[in-house]
Every structure is written in structure tokens, then in C-alpha cells.
Amino acid sequence: MITKDDNIGEVVMDNPDLEKIFKNYNIKVFGWGSMSNYRIGDAARIKDIDIEELLDELNSFSKAS
């Protein structure tokens, strides 16, 4: 289960398809200005994203994969 304390880069390395979800929330995972070293909860707070919504989507997608 993915939590708000998980590192974005590690989550995407474990399941590369999750990068699509982060992109949908305007969270850049790789490259200049990426948030790959951030915890999911911190990135959500910075981007003003509903953390529960993001986690639900990430966990639903990762279970379906």
C-alpha cells in the first residue's frame, strides 16, 4: 500500500506506470525541477492536492497493474 510518507521516486521505480498519475496531478517525477526526492504527502501539500484522492488513485492503479 502506498502512503503519504513514501518517496515519489521509489514508488515510480517500483511501478513505472504510476508516473502517469503523478503527471495528471502536475507532479514532475524525473528531470529538472522534479519532485522524485519528495514524499508524496509533501508534494501534495506543496501542489495543493487532496492527498486522499491522490493516494486512492495511486493504490487503485497499482492494484490493477
C-alpha atoms as one frame of an Amber mdcrd trajectory, in Angstrom:
protein
   0.000   0.000   0.000   1.279   3.431  -0.983   1.230   6.030   1.791   1.830
   9.778   2.086   5.244   9.019   3.591   6.510   7.090   0.557   9.162   8.635
  -1.669   7.824   9.520  -5.125  10.915   8.313  -6.979  10.926   4.966  -5.202
   7.208   4.435  -5.848   7.658   5.104  -9.569  10.769   2.902  -9.757   8.700
   0.045  -8.295   5.792   0.703 -10.674   6.734   2.965 -13.632   3.125   3.212
 -14.823   2.318   5.343 -11.765   4.262   8.218 -13.314   1.146   8.901 -15.445
  -0.899   9.587 -12.323   1.707  11.951 -10.890   1.788  13.792 -14.241  -2.000
  14.160 -14.123  -1.529  15.991 -10.814   1.262  18.154 -12.264   3.920  16.397
 -10.179   7.050  16.023 -12.277   8.841  12.782 -11.428  12.057  12.989 -13.457
  14.262  15.711 -14.899  14.858  19.340 -13.999  12.506  20.511 -11.258  11.311
  17.022 -10.460   9.832  16.024  -7.123  11.269  12.485  -7.134  13.029  13.017
  -3.797   9.878  14.296  -2.089   7.480  12.280   0.000   4.051  12.008  -1.621
   2.399  13.923   1.227   4.864  16.804   0.950   4.404  17.092  -2.815   0.621
  17.047  -2.414   0.790  19.827   0.188   3.078  21.949  -1.993   0.870  21.463
  -5.064  -2.357  21.880  -3.040  -3.613  18.414  -3.979  -6.109  16.371  -1.970
  -3.765  13.709  -0.575  -6.514  11.155  -0.007  -7.678  11.453  -3.614  -4.121
  11.039  -4.909  -3.403   8.048  -2.665  -6.694   6.384  -3.626  -5.847   6.745
  -7.298  -2.258   5.524  -6.862  -3.312   2.500  -4.807  -6.202   1.615  -7.126
  -3.947   1.788 -10.165  -1.119  -0.191  -8.551  -3.545  -2.982  -7.545  -4.935
  -3.157 -11.079  -1.459  -3.466 -12.619
